[in-house]
Amino acid sequence: MVVAEFKVIPIVEGSMRPFIEAAVREIKKSNLKYEVDAMCTVVEGELSEVMKVVQQAHQAVLAMGANRVLTELSIDERKDGVSMESKVRGFN
């Protein structure tokens, strides 16, 4: 299990919102646990599933018509396990 933070950044003129919405639709279809905030998305799942959904979100933005897309990704994996909940436990 991994926790990954990523952002898909369409390089477009005007509003990025429709492009970001396309990326989020792909994330929702994955059935992975996720959270979207103002700056990024965090997902939890098996590494292969997480990599797949990041690629699908990236491709969705291109399919919407963006000529250029930047995707940033950070992955946290621990041999003894990691979850979104464990990473923030005690902060609330």
PDB file of N, CA, C and O in Angstrom, chain B, residues numbered from 101:
ATOM      1  N   MET B 101       0.850  -1.176   0.000  1.00  0.00           N
ATOM      2  CA  MET B 101       0.000   0.000   0.000  1.00  0.00           C
ATOM      3  C   MET B 101       0.893   1.235   0.000  1.00  0.00           C
ATOM      4  O   MET B 101       1.901   1.287   0.704  1.00  0.00           O
ATOM      5  N   VAL B 102       0.507   2.233  -0.803  1.00  0.00           N
ATOM      6  CA  VAL B 102       1.226   3.504  -0.842  1.00  0.00           C
ATOM      7  C   VAL B 102       0.234   4.644  -0.670  1.00  0.00           C
ATOM      8  O   VAL B 102      -0.966   4.489  -0.894  1.00  0.00           O
ATOM      9  N   VAL B 103       0.756   5.774  -0.274  1.00  0.00           N
ATOM     10  CA  VAL B 103       0.022   7.035  -0.295  1.00  0.00           C
ATOM     11  C   VAL B 103       0.784   7.931  -1.252  1.00  0.00           C
ATOM     12  O   VAL B 103       1.999   8.094  -1.135  1.00  0.00           O
ATOM     13  N   ALA B 104       0.067   8.507  -2.195  1.00  0.00           N
ATOM     14  CA  ALA B 104       0.710   9.364  -3.194  1.00  0.00           C
ATOM     15  C   ALA B 104       0.001  10.699  -3.272  1.00  0.00           C
ATOM     16  O   ALA B 104      -1.225  10.785  -3.201  1.00  0.00           O
ATOM     17  N   GLU B 105       0.803  11.734  -3.420  1.00  0.00           N
ATOM     18  CA  GLU B 105       0.300  13.085  -3.642  1.00  0.00           C
ATOM     19  C   GLU B 105       0.673  13.444  -5.068  1.00  0.00           C
ATOM     20  O   GLU B 105       1.818  13.271  -5.486  1.00  0.00           O
ATOM     21  N   PHE B 106      -0.313  13.949  -5.817  1.00  0.00           N
ATOM     22  CA  PHE B 106       0.029  14.362  -7.168  1.00  0.00           C
ATOM     23  C   PHE B 106      -0.823  15.533  -7.601  1.00  0.00           C
ATOM     24  O   PHE B 106      -1.891  15.805  -7.052  1.00  0.00           O
ATOM     25  N   LYS B 107      -0.311  16.207  -8.599  1.00  0.00           N
ATOM     26  CA  LYS B 107      -1.058  17.289  -9.231  1.00  0.00           C
ATOM     27  C   LYS B 107      -0.827  17.220 -10.722  1.00  0.00           C
ATOM     28  O   LYS B 107       0.288  17.004 -11.195  1.00  0.00           O
ATOM     29  N   VAL B 108      -1.899  17.407 -11.440  1.00  0.00           N
ATOM     30  CA  VAL B 108      -1.879  17.459 -12.898  1.00  0.00           C
ATOM     31  C   VAL B 108      -2.123  18.912 -13.268  1.00  0.00           C
ATOM     32  O   VAL B 108      -3.158  19.486 -12.928  1.00  0.00           O
ATOM     33  N   ILE B 109      -1.168  19.496 -13.962  1.00  0.00           N
ATOM     34  CA  ILE B 109      -1.220  20.930 -14.251  1.00  0.00           C
ATOM     35  C   ILE B 109      -1.329  21.131 -15.758  1.00  0.00           C
ATOM     36  O   ILE B 109      -0.348  20.959 -16.482  1.00  0.00           O
ATOM     37  N   PRO B 110      -2.527  21.498 -16.236  1.00  0.00           N
ATOM     38  CA  PRO B 110      -2.660  21.781 -17.662  1.00  0.00           C
ATOM     39  C   PRO B 110      -2.048  23.148 -17.978  1.00  0.00           C
ATOM     40  O   PRO B 110      -2.293  24.122 -17.266  1.00  0.00           O
ATOM     41  N   ILE B 111      -1.271  23.212 -19.022  1.00  0.00           N
ATOM     42  CA  ILE B 111      -0.713  24.485 -19.466  1.00  0.00           C
ATOM     43  C   ILE B 111      -1.648  25.000 -20.564  1.00  0.00           C
ATOM     44  O   ILE B 111      -1.513  24.661 -21.739  1.00  0.00           O
ATOM     45  N   VAL B 112      -2.592  25.822 -20.137  1.00  0.00           N
ATOM     46  CA  VAL B 112      -3.633  26.316 -21.039  1.00  0.00           C
ATOM     47  C   VAL B 112      -3.906  27.782 -20.750  1.00  0.00           C
ATOM     48  O   VAL B 112      -3.562  28.302 -19.688  1.00  0.00           O
ATOM     49  N   GLU B 113      -4.525  28.425 -21.707  1.00  0.00           N
ATOM     50  CA  GLU B 113      -5.002  29.801 -21.491  1.00  0.00           C
ATOM     51  C   GLU B 113      -6.403  29.715 -20.921  1.00  0.00           C
ATOM     52  O   GLU B 113      -7.170  28.821 -21.280  1.00  0.00           O
ATOM     53  N   GLY B 114      -6.738  30.627 -20.045  1.00  0.00           N
ATOM     54  CA  GLY B 114      -8.070  30.617 -19.453  1.00  0.00           C
ATOM     55  C   GLY B 114      -8.147  29.678 -18.266  1.00  0.00           C
ATOM     56  O   GLY B 114      -7.139  29.351 -17.639  1.00  0.00           O
ATOM     57  N   SER B 115      -9.351  29.256 -17.976  1.00  0.00           N
ATOM     58  CA  SER B 115      -9.613  28.446 -16.791  1.00  0.00           C
ATOM     59  C   SER B 115      -9.053  27.028 -16.920  1.00  0.00           C
ATOM     60  O   SER B 115      -9.221  26.368 -17.946  1.00  0.00           O
ATOM     61  N   MET B 116      -8.393  26.584 -15.869  1.00  0.00           N
ATOM     62  CA  MET B 116      -7.908  25.210 -15.812  1.00  0.00           C
ATOM     63  C   MET B 116      -8.976  24.263 -15.282  1.00  0.00           C
ATOM     64  O   MET B 116      -8.837  23.045 -15.393  1.00  0.00           O
ATOM     65  N   ARG B 117     -10.030  24.809 -14.713  1.00  0.00           N
ATOM     66  CA  ARG B 117     -11.035  24.002 -14.011  1.00  0.00           C
ATOM     67  C   ARG B 117     -11.599  22.847 -14.837  1.00  0.00           C
ATOM     68  O   ARG B 117     -11.649  21.728 -14.326  1.00  0.00           O
ATOM     69  N   PRO B 118     -12.030  23.055 -16.097  1.00  0.00           N
ATOM     70  CA  PRO B 118     -12.570  21.916 -16.850  1.00  0.00           C
ATOM     71  C   PRO B 118     -11.553  20.788 -17.029  1.00  0.00           C
ATOM     72  O   PRO B 118     -11.926  19.615 -17.060  1.00  0.00           O
ATOM     73  N   PHE B 119     -10.304  21.129 -17.144  1.00  0.00           N
ATOM     74  CA  PHE B 119      -9.249  20.133 -17.298  1.00  0.00           C
ATOM     75  C   PHE B 119      -9.036  19.364 -15.995  1.00  0.00           C
ATOM     76  O   PHE B 119      -8.865  18.145 -16.002  1.00  0.00           O
ATOM     77  N   ILE B 120      -9.050  20.088 -14.885  1.00  0.00           N
ATOM     78  CA  ILE B 120      -8.891  19.456 -13.578  1.00  0.00           C
ATOM     79  C   ILE B 120     -10.091  18.561 -13.285  1.00  0.00           C
ATOM     80  O   ILE B 120      -9.938  17.475 -12.726  1.00  0.00           O
ATOM     81  N   GLU B 121     -11.270  19.012 -13.657  1.00  0.00           N
ATOM     82  CA  GLU B 121     -12.473  18.189 -13.457  1.00  0.00           C
ATOM     83  C   GLU B 121     -12.369  16.870 -14.228  1.00  0.00           C
ATOM     84  O   GLU B 121     -12.799  15.827 -13.736  1.00  0.00           O
ATOM     85  N   ALA B 122     -11.800  16.915 -15.431  1.00  0.00           N
ATOM     86  CA  ALA B 122     -11.603  15.688 -16.213  1.00  0.00           C
ATOM     87  C   ALA B 122     -10.654  14.735 -15.491  1.00  0.00           C
ATOM     88  O   ALA B 122     -10.879  13.525 -15.470  1.00  0.00           O
ATOM     89  N   ALA B 123      -9.596  15.283 -14.902  1.00  0.00           N
ATOM     90  CA  ALA B 123      -8.643  14.459 -14.156  1.00  0.00           C
ATOM     91  C   ALA B 123      -9.320  13.838 -12.929  1.00  0.00           C
ATOM     92  O   ALA B 123      -9.122  12.657 -12.642  1.00  0.00           O
ATOM     93  N   VAL B 124     -10.102  14.618 -12.220  1.00  0.00           N
ATOM     94  CA  VAL B 124     -10.783  14.122 -11.015  1.00  0.00           C
ATOM     95  C   VAL B 124     -11.805  13.041 -11.376  1.00  0.00           C
ATOM     96  O   VAL B 124     -11.986  12.096 -10.609  1.00  0.00           O
ATOM     97  N   ARG B 125     -12.464  13.157 -12.507  1.00  0.00           N
ATOM     98  CA  ARG B 125     -13.393  12.106 -12.938  1.00  0.00           C
ATOM     99  C   ARG B 125     -12.671  10.758 -13.079  1.00  0.00           C
ATOM    100  O   ARG B 125     -13.212   9.712 -12.721  1.00  0.00           O
ATOM    101  N   GLU B 126     -11.452  10.801 -13.601  1.00  0.00           N
ATOM    102  CA  GLU B 126     -10.675   9.567 -13.732  1.00  0.00           C
ATOM    103  C   GLU B 126     -10.323   8.992 -12.369  1.00  0.00           C
ATOM    104  O   GLU B 126     -10.355   7.777 -12.177  1.00  0.00           O
ATOM    105  N   ILE B 127      -9.992   9.847 -11.436  1.00  0.00           N
ATOM    106  CA  ILE B 127      -9.661   9.401 -10.088  1.00  0.00           C
ATOM    107  C   ILE B 127     -10.886   8.753  -9.441  1.00  0.00           C
ATOM    108  O   ILE B 127     -10.775   7.698  -8.815  1.00  0.00           O
ATOM    109  N   LYS B 128     -12.044   9.380  -9.590  1.00  0.00           N
ATOM    110  CA  LYS B 128     -13.281   8.823  -9.019  1.00  0.00           C
ATOM    111  C   LYS B 128     -13.572   7.445  -9.584  1.00  0.00           C
ATOM    112  O   LYS B 128     -14.000   6.558  -8.845  1.00  0.00           O
ATOM    113  N   LYS B 129     -13.352   7.243 -10.873  1.00  0.00           N
ATOM    114  CA  LYS B 129     -13.625   5.959 -11.510  1.00  0.00           C
ATOM    115  C   LYS B 129     -12.715   4.842 -10.988  1.00  0.00           C
ATOM    116  O   LYS B 129     -13.049   3.665 -11.116  1.00  0.00           O
ATOM    117  N   SER B 130     -11.581   5.197 -10.409  1.00  0.00           N
ATOM    118  CA  SER B 130     -10.609   4.205  -9.964  1.00  0.00           C
ATOM    119  C   SER B 130     -11.049   3.448  -8.722  1.00  0.00           C
ATOM    120  O   SER B 130     -10.553   2.354  -8.452  1.00  0.00           O
ATOM    121  N   ASN B 131     -11.968   4.014  -7.973  1.00  0.00           N
ATOM    122  CA  ASN B 131     -12.410   3.443  -6.688  1.00  0.00           C
ATOM    123  C   ASN B 131     -11.315   3.412  -5.629  1.00  0.00           C
ATOM    124  O   ASN B 131     -11.453   2.718  -4.622  1.00  0.00           O
ATOM    125  N   LEU B 132     -10.223   4.157  -5.840  1.00  0.00           N
ATOM    126  CA  LEU B 132      -9.199   4.295  -4.813  1.00  0.00           C
ATOM    127  C   LEU B 132      -9.670   5.323  -3.787  1.00  0.00           C
ATOM    128  O   LEU B 132     -10.457   6.214  -4.107  1.00  0.00           O
ATOM    129  N   LYS B 133      -9.189   5.196  -2.569  1.00  0.00           N
ATOM    130  CA  LYS B 133      -9.444   6.216  -1.563  1.00  0.00           C
ATOM    131  C   LYS B 133      -8.662   7.457  -1.980  1.00  0.00           C
ATOM    132  O   LYS B 133      -7.476   7.366  -2.296  1.00  0.00           O
ATOM    133  N   TYR B 134      -9.326   8.626  -1.983  1.00  0.00           N
ATOM    134  CA  TYR B 134      -8.637   9.843  -2.409  1.00  0.00           C
ATOM    135  C   TYR B 134      -9.220  11.057  -1.712  1.00  0.00           C
ATOM    136  O   TYR B 134     -10.331  11.020  -1.183  1.00  0.00           O
ATOM    137  N   GLU B 135      -8.449  12.134  -1.722  1.00  0.00           N
ATOM    138  CA  GLU B 135      -8.874  13.446  -1.235  1.00  0.00           C
ATOM    139  C   GLU B 135      -8.339  14.489  -2.201  1.00  0.00           C
ATOM    140  O   GLU B 135      -7.166  14.465  -2.576  1.00  0.00           O
ATOM    141  N   VAL B 136      -9.202  15.394  -2.595  1.00  0.00           N
ATOM    142  CA  VAL B 136      -8.808  16.512  -3.450  1.00  0.00           C
ATOM    143  C   VAL B 136      -8.811  17.758  -2.576  1.00  0.00           C
ATOM    144  O   VAL B 136      -9.783  18.014  -1.866  1.00  0.00           O
ATOM    145  N   ASP B 137      -7.734  18.533  -2.623  1.00  0.00           N
ATOM    146  CA  ASP B 137      -7.734  19.813  -1.920  1.00  0.00           C
ATOM    147  C   ASP B 137      -7.434  20.929  -2.917  1.00  0.00           C
ATOM    148  O   ASP B 137      -7.450  20.702  -4.127  1.00  0.00           O
ATOM    149  N   ALA B 138      -7.168  22.097  -2.431  1.00  0.00           N
ATOM    150  CA  ALA B 138      -6.988  23.258  -3.305  1.00  0.00           C
ATOM    151  C   ALA B 138      -5.747  23.176  -4.187  1.00  0.00           C
ATOM    152  O   ALA B 138      -5.678  23.852  -5.213  1.00  0.00           O
ATOM    153  N   MET B 139      -4.766  22.358  -3.804  1.00  0.00           N
ATOM    154  CA  MET B 139      -3.498  22.344  -4.523  1.00  0.00           C
ATOM    155  C   MET B 139      -3.108  20.998  -5.119  1.00  0.00           C
ATOM    156  O   MET B 139      -2.285  20.950  -6.033  1.00  0.00           O
ATOM    157  N   CYS B 140      -3.685  19.892  -4.617  1.00  0.00           N
ATOM    158  CA  CYS B 140      -3.262  18.571  -5.091  1.00  0.00           C
ATOM    159  C   CYS B 140      -4.316  17.530  -4.762  1.00  0.00           C
ATOM    160  O   CYS B 140      -5.366  17.832  -4.195  1.00  0.00           O
ATOM    161  N   THR B 141      -4.012  16.308  -5.132  1.00  0.00           N
ATOM    162  CA  THR B 141      -4.846  15.149  -4.808  1.00  0.00           C
ATOM    163  C   THR B 141      -3.966  14.128  -4.108  1.00  0.00           C
ATOM    164  O   THR B 141      -2.805  13.942  -4.473  1.00  0.00           O
ATOM    165  N   VAL B 142      -4.523  13.465  -3.100  1.00  0.00           N
ATOM    166  CA  VAL B 142      -3.835  12.396  -2.400  1.00  0.00           C
ATOM    167  C   VAL B 142      -4.640  11.124  -2.628  1.00  0.00           C
ATOM    168  O   VAL B 142      -5.860  11.116  -2.463  1.00  0.00           O
ATOM    169  N   VAL B 143      -3.955  10.049  -3.008  1.00  0.00           N
ATOM    170  CA  VAL B 143      -4.613   8.764  -3.222  1.00  0.00           C
ATOM    171  C   VAL B 143      -3.892   7.681  -2.436  1.00  0.00           C
ATOM    172  O   VAL B 143      -2.706   7.790  -2.127  1.00  0.00           O
ATOM    173  N   GLU B 144      -4.651   6.628  -2.119  1.00  0.00           N
ATOM    174  CA  GLU B 144      -4.119   5.503  -1.366  1.00  0.00           C
ATOM    175  C   GLU B 144      -4.462   4.222  -2.111  1.00  0.00           C
ATOM    176  O   GLU B 144      -5.601   4.033  -2.540  1.00  0.00           O
ATOM    177  N   GLY B 145      -3.488   3.352  -2.265  1.00  0.00           N
ATOM    178  CA  GLY B 145      -3.753   2.076  -2.917  1.00  0.00           C
ATOM    179  C   GLY B 145      -2.466   1.334  -3.214  1.00  0.00           C
ATOM    180  O   GLY B 145      -1.381   1.750  -2.808  1.00  0.00           O
ATOM    181  N   GLU B 146      -2.604   0.233  -3.927  1.00  0.00           N
ATOM    182  CA  GLU B 146      -1.427  -0.501  -4.364  1.00  0.00           C
ATOM    183  C   GLU B 146      -0.668   0.356  -5.378  1.00  0.00           C
ATOM    184  O   GLU B 146      -1.277   1.103  -6.143  1.00  0.00           O
ATOM    185  N   LEU B 147       0.642   0.247  -5.383  1.00  0.00           N
ATOM    186  CA  LEU B 147       1.476   1.092  -6.240  1.00  0.00           C
ATOM    187  C   LEU B 147       1.029   1.038  -7.696  1.00  0.00           C
ATOM    188  O   LEU B 147       0.927   2.077  -8.348  1.00  0.00           O
ATOM    189  N   SER B 148       0.766  -0.143  -8.207  1.00  0.00           N
ATOM    190  CA  SER B 148       0.373  -0.260  -9.616  1.00  0.00           C
ATOM    191  C   SER B 148      -0.939   0.463  -9.893  1.00  0.00           C
ATOM    192  O   SER B 148      -1.093   1.082 -10.946  1.00  0.00           O
ATOM    193  N   GLU B 149      -1.886   0.392  -8.958  1.00  0.00           N
ATOM    194  CA  GLU B 149      -3.167   1.083  -9.133  1.00  0.00           C
ATOM    195  C   GLU B 149      -2.992   2.597  -9.093  1.00  0.00           C
ATOM    196  O   GLU B 149      -3.604   3.325  -9.874  1.00  0.00           O
ATOM    197  N   VAL B 150      -2.153   3.059  -8.179  1.00  0.00           N
ATOM    198  CA  VAL B 150      -1.899   4.496  -8.050  1.00  0.00           C
ATOM    199  C   VAL B 150      -1.223   5.027  -9.311  1.00  0.00           C
ATOM    200  O   VAL B 150      -1.612   6.070  -9.837  1.00  0.00           O
ATOM    201  N   MET B 151      -0.221   4.316  -9.788  1.00  0.00           N
ATOM    202  CA  MET B 151       0.460   4.756 -11.014  1.00  0.00           C
ATOM    203  C   MET B 151      -0.512   4.797 -12.191  1.00  0.00           C
ATOM    204  O   MET B 151      -0.450   5.702 -13.023  1.00  0.00           O
ATOM    205  N   LYS B 152      -1.398   3.823 -12.256  1.00  0.00           N
ATOM    206  CA  LYS B 152      -2.377   3.770 -13.336  1.00  0.00           C
ATOM    207  C   LYS B 152      -3.315   4.973 -13.284  1.00  0.00           C
ATOM    208  O   LYS B 152      -3.577   5.592 -14.315  1.00  0.00           O
ATOM    209  N   VAL B 153      -3.824   5.315 -12.100  1.00  0.00           N
ATOM    210  CA  VAL B 153      -4.767   6.432 -12.016  1.00  0.00           C
ATOM    211  C   VAL B 153      -4.075   7.770 -12.287  1.00  0.00           C
ATOM    212  O   VAL B 153      -4.683   8.673 -12.862  1.00  0.00           O
ATOM    213  N   VAL B 154      -2.816   7.905 -11.881  1.00  0.00           N
ATOM    214  CA  VAL B 154      -2.074   9.137 -12.197  1.00  0.00           C
ATOM    215  C   VAL B 154      -1.940   9.275 -13.716  1.00  0.00           C
ATOM    216  O   VAL B 154      -2.135  10.356 -14.271  1.00  0.00           O
ATOM    217  N   GLN B 155      -1.607   8.177 -14.368  1.00  0.00           N
ATOM    218  CA  GLN B 155      -1.490   8.208 -15.830  1.00  0.00           C
ATOM    219  C   GLN B 155      -2.837   8.523 -16.481  1.00  0.00           C
ATOM    220  O   GLN B 155      -2.895   9.301 -17.433  1.00  0.00           O
ATOM    221  N   GLN B 156      -3.904   7.934 -15.984  1.00  0.00           N
ATOM    222  CA  GLN B 156      -5.228   8.193 -16.553  1.00  0.00           C
ATOM    223  C   GLN B 156      -5.642   9.650 -16.372  1.00  0.00           C
ATOM    224  O   GLN B 156      -6.217  10.247 -17.282  1.00  0.00           O
ATOM    225  N   ALA B 157      -5.355  10.224 -15.209  1.00  0.00           N
ATOM    226  CA  ALA B 157      -5.677  11.636 -14.971  1.00  0.00           C
ATOM    227  C   ALA B 157      -4.878  12.527 -15.918  1.00  0.00           C
ATOM    228  O   ALA B 157      -5.413  13.479 -16.487  1.00  0.00           O
ATOM    229  N   HIS B 158      -3.601  12.212 -16.080  1.00  0.00           N
ATOM    230  CA  HIS B 158      -2.730  12.965 -16.987  1.00  0.00           C
ATOM    231  C   HIS B 158      -3.276  12.895 -18.418  1.00  0.00           C
ATOM    232  O   HIS B 158      -3.389  13.915 -19.098  1.00  0.00           O
ATOM    233  N   GLN B 159      -3.609  11.689 -18.861  1.00  0.00           N
ATOM    234  CA  GLN B 159      -4.119  11.490 -20.219  1.00  0.00           C
ATOM    235  C   GLN B 159      -5.470  12.168 -20.428  1.00  0.00           C
ATOM    236  O   GLN B 159      -5.758  12.643 -21.526  1.00  0.00           O
ATOM    237  N   ALA B 160      -6.297  12.218 -19.390  1.00  0.00           N
ATOM    238  CA  ALA B 160      -7.607  12.870 -19.499  1.00  0.00           C
ATOM    239  C   ALA B 160      -7.461  14.353 -19.796  1.00  0.00           C
ATOM    240  O   ALA B 160      -8.250  14.921 -20.552  1.00  0.00           O
ATOM    241  N   VAL B 161      -6.451  14.980 -19.201  1.00  0.00           N
ATOM    242  CA  VAL B 161      -6.216  16.410 -19.442  1.00  0.00           C
ATOM    243  C   VAL B 161      -5.760  16.630 -20.887  1.00  0.00           C
ATOM    244  O   VAL B 161      -6.183  17.587 -21.535  1.00  0.00           O
ATOM    245  N   LEU B 162      -4.904  15.749 -21.383  1.00  0.00           N
ATOM    246  CA  LEU B 162      -4.503  15.843 -22.790  1.00  0.00           C
ATOM    247  C   LEU B 162      -5.699  15.640 -23.715  1.00  0.00           C
ATOM    248  O   LEU B 162      -5.843  16.336 -24.721  1.00  0.00           O
ATOM    249  N   ALA B 163      -6.552  14.683 -23.367  1.00  0.00           N
ATOM    250  CA  ALA B 163      -7.730  14.391 -24.195  1.00  0.00           C
ATOM    251  C   ALA B 163      -8.708  15.558 -24.233  1.00  0.00           C
ATOM    252  O   ALA B 163      -9.471  15.704 -25.188  1.00  0.00           O
ATOM    253  N   MET B 164      -8.685  16.392 -23.190  1.00  0.00           N
ATOM    254  CA  MET B 164      -9.550  17.578 -23.153  1.00  0.00           C
ATOM    255  C   MET B 164      -9.045  18.682 -24.087  1.00  0.00           C
ATOM    256  O   MET B 164      -9.752  19.657 -24.340  1.00  0.00           O
ATOM    257  N   GLY B 165      -7.824  18.526 -24.594  1.00  0.00           N
ATOM    258  CA  GLY B 165      -7.307  19.498 -25.538  1.00  0.00           C
ATOM    259  C   GLY B 165      -6.098  20.291 -25.089  1.00  0.00           C
ATOM    260  O   GLY B 165      -5.612  21.147 -25.829  1.00  0.00           O
ATOM    261  N   ALA B 166      -5.608  20.026 -23.901  1.00  0.00           N
ATOM    262  CA  ALA B 166      -4.393  20.718 -23.461  1.00  0.00           C
ATOM    263  C   ALA B 166      -3.227  20.252 -24.330  1.00  0.00           C
ATOM    264  O   ALA B 166      -3.055  19.055 -24.558  1.00  0.00           O
ATOM    265  N   ASN B 167      -2.443  21.187 -24.805  1.00  0.00           N
ATOM    266  CA  ASN B 167      -1.270  20.832 -25.610  1.00  0.00           C
ATOM    267  C   ASN B 167      -0.077  20.439 -24.759  1.00  0.00           C
ATOM    268  O   ASN B 167       0.859  19.801 -25.240  1.00  0.00           O
ATOM    269  N   ARG B 168      -0.118  20.825 -23.484  1.00  0.00           N
ATOM    270  CA  ARG B 168       0.990  20.519 -22.586  1.00  0.00           C
ATOM    271  C   ARG B 168       0.435  20.275 -21.194  1.00  0.00           C
ATOM    272  O   ARG B 168      -0.460  20.988 -20.739  1.00  0.00           O
ATOM    273  N   VAL B 169       0.966  19.265 -20.520  1.00  0.00           N
ATOM    274  CA  VAL B 169       0.528  18.924 -19.172  1.00  0.00           C
ATOM    275  C   VAL B 169       1.748  18.589 -18.332  1.00  0.00           C
ATOM    276  O   VAL B 169       2.608  17.818 -18.760  1.00  0.00           O
ATOM    277  N   LEU B 170       1.826  19.158 -17.149  1.00  0.00           N
ATOM    278  CA  LEU B 170       2.867  18.814 -16.184  1.00  0.00           C
ATOM    279  C   LEU B 170       2.211  18.034 -15.054  1.00  0.00           C
ATOM    280  O   LEU B 170       1.190  18.463 -14.516  1.00  0.00           O
ATOM    281  N   THR B 171       2.782  16.902 -14.693  1.00  0.00           N
ATOM    282  CA  THR B 171       2.262  16.118 -13.585  1.00  0.00           C
ATOM    283  C   THR B 171       3.387  15.898 -12.591  1.00  0.00           C
ATOM    284  O   THR B 171       4.460  15.407 -12.943  1.00  0.00           O
ATOM    285  N   GLU B 172       3.129  16.268 -11.340  1.00  0.00           N
ATOM    286  CA  GLU B 172       4.083  16.087 -10.259  1.00  0.00           C
ATOM    287  C   GLU B 172       3.560  14.983  -9.346  1.00  0.00           C
ATOM    288  O   GLU B 172       2.362  14.919  -9.069  1.00  0.00           O
ATOM    289  N   LEU B 173       4.460  14.111  -8.875  1.00  0.00           N
ATOM    290  CA  LEU B 173       4.056  12.947  -8.093  1.00  0.00           C
ATOM    291  C   LEU B 173       5.044  12.685  -6.966  1.00  0.00           C
ATOM    292  O   LEU B 173       6.256  12.695  -7.180  1.00  0.00           O
ATOM    293  N   SER B 174       4.524  12.452  -5.764  1.00  0.00           N
ATOM    294  CA  SER B 174       5.314  12.010  -4.607  1.00  0.00           C
ATOM    295  C   SER B 174       4.654  10.765  -4.049  1.00  0.00           C
ATOM    296  O   SER B 174       3.436  10.728  -3.871  1.00  0.00           O
ATOM    297  N   ILE B 175       5.452   9.745  -3.771  1.00  0.00           N
ATOM    298  CA  ILE B 175       4.923   8.477  -3.275  1.00  0.00           C
ATOM    299  C   ILE B 175       5.571   8.151  -1.936  1.00  0.00           C
ATOM    300  O   ILE B 175       6.789   8.249  -1.785  1.00  0.00           O
ATOM    301  N   ASP B 176       4.750   7.764  -0.968  1.00  0.00           N
ATOM    302  CA  ASP B 176       5.230   7.310   0.336  1.00  0.00           C
ATOM    303  C   ASP B 176       4.868   5.829   0.464  1.00  0.00           C
ATOM    304  O   ASP B 176       3.694   5.460   0.419  1.00  0.00           O
ATOM    305  N   GLU B 177       5.889   4.993   0.621  1.00  0.00           N
ATOM    306  CA  GLU B 177       5.668   3.558   0.792  1.00  0.00           C
ATOM    307  C   GLU B 177       6.520   3.080   1.954  1.00  0.00           C
ATOM    308  O   GLU B 177       7.711   3.381   2.033  1.00  0.00           O
ATOM    309  N   ARG B 178       5.898   2.335   2.850  1.00  0.00           N
ATOM    310  CA  ARG B 178       6.610   1.776   4.001  1.00  0.00           C
ATOM    311  C   ARG B 178       6.421   0.269   4.005  1.00  0.00           C
ATOM    312  O   ARG B 178       5.340  -0.228   3.687  1.00  0.00           O
ATOM    313  N   LYS B 179       7.465  -0.454   4.361  1.00  0.00           N
ATOM    314  CA  LYS B 179       7.369  -1.914   4.406  1.00  0.00           C
ATOM    315  C   LYS B 179       6.334  -2.378   5.425  1.00  0.00           C
ATOM    316  O   LYS B 179       5.695  -3.414   5.237  1.00  0.00           O
ATOM    317  N   ASP B 180       6.166  -1.607   6.512  1.00  0.00           N
ATOM    318  CA  ASP B 180       5.188  -1.991   7.527  1.00  0.00           C
ATOM    319  C   ASP B 180       3.820  -1.341   7.298  1.00  0.00           C
ATOM    320  O   ASP B 180       2.940  -1.433   8.154  1.00  0.00           O
ATOM    321  N   GLY B 181       3.641  -0.694   6.163  1.00  0.00           N
ATOM    322  CA  GLY B 181       2.339  -0.149   5.792  1.00  0.00           C
ATOM    323  C   GLY B 181       2.206   1.339   6.048  1.00  0.00           C
ATOM    324  O   GLY B 181       2.819   1.894   6.960  1.00  0.00           O
ATOM    325  N   VAL B 182       1.400   1.959   5.229  1.00  0.00           N
ATOM    326  CA  VAL B 182       1.111   3.382   5.352  1.00  0.00           C
ATOM    327  C   VAL B 182      -0.304   3.611   4.831  1.00  0.00           C
ATOM    328  O   VAL B 182      -0.762   2.914   3.926  1.00  0.00           O
ATOM    329  N   SER B 183      -0.984   4.585   5.405  1.00  0.00           N
ATOM    330  CA  SER B 183      -2.318   4.957   4.945  1.00  0.00           C
ATOM    331  C   SER B 183      -2.486   6.457   5.094  1.00  0.00           C
ATOM    332  O   SER B 183      -1.730   7.113   5.810  1.00  0.00           O
ATOM    333  N   MET B 184      -3.471   6.981   4.418  1.00  0.00           N
ATOM    334  CA  MET B 184      -3.754   8.409   4.545  1.00  0.00           C
ATOM    335  C   MET B 184      -4.086   8.723   6.003  1.00  0.00           C
ATOM    336  O   MET B 184      -3.632   9.729   6.549  1.00  0.00           O
ATOM    337  N   GLU B 185      -4.873   7.862   6.623  1.00  0.00           N
ATOM    338  CA  GLU B 185      -5.283   8.078   8.014  1.00  0.00           C
ATOM    339  C   GLU B 185      -4.090   8.078   8.961  1.00  0.00           C
ATOM    340  O   GLU B 185      -3.999   8.929   9.846  1.00  0.00           O
ATOM    341  N   SER B 186      -3.184   7.137   8.781  1.00  0.00           N
ATOM    342  CA  SER B 186      -2.035   7.065   9.687  1.00  0.00           C
ATOM    343  C   SER B 186      -1.111   8.274   9.555  1.00  0.00           C
ATOM    344  O   SER B 186      -0.433   8.651  10.510  1.00  0.00           O
ATOM    345  N   LYS B 187      -1.089   8.872   8.383  1.00  0.00           N
ATOM    346  CA  LYS B 187      -0.208  10.015   8.168  1.00  0.00           C
ATOM    347  C   LYS B 187      -0.695  11.275   8.876  1.00  0.00           C
ATOM    348  O   LYS B 187       0.102  12.169   9.161  1.00  0.00           O
ATOM    349  N   VAL B 188      -2.003  11.357   9.165  1.00  0.00           N
ATOM    350  CA  VAL B 188      -2.541  12.557   9.803  1.00  0.00           C
ATOM    351  C   VAL B 188      -3.082  12.300  11.205  1.00  0.00           C
ATOM    352  O   VAL B 188      -3.557  13.217  11.874  1.00  0.00           O
ATOM    353  N   ARG B 189      -3.005  11.043  11.644  1.00  0.00           N
ATOM    354  CA  ARG B 189      -3.513  10.704  12.985  1.00  0.00           C
ATOM    355  C   ARG B 189      -2.845  11.593  14.032  1.00  0.00           C
ATOM    356  O   ARG B 189      -1.626  11.762  14.035  1.00  0.00           O
ATOM    357  N   GLY B 190      -3.656  12.153  14.911  1.00  0.00           N
ATOM    358  CA  GLY B 190      -3.145  12.999  15.981  1.00  0.00           C
ATOM    359  C   GLY B 190      -3.136  14.480  15.661  1.00  0.00           C
ATOM    360  O   GLY B 190      -2.932  15.310  16.547  1.00  0.00           O
ATOM    361  N   PHE B 191      -3.359  14.821  14.383  1.00  0.00           N
ATOM    362  CA  PHE B 191      -3.363  16.238  14.006  1.00  0.00           C
ATOM    363  C   PHE B 191      -4.738  16.878  14.212  1.00  0.00           C
ATOM    364  O   PHE B 191      -4.838  18.103  14.290  1.00  0.00           O
ATOM    365  N   ASN B 192      -5.777  16.088  14.300  1.00  0.00           N
ATOM    366  CA  ASN B 192      -7.137  16.648  14.406  1.00  0.00           C
ATOM    367  C   ASN B 192      -7.536  16.833  15.838  1.00  0.00           C
ATOM    368  O   ASN B 192      -8.644  17.293  16.116  1.00  0.00           O
TER     369      ASN B 192
END
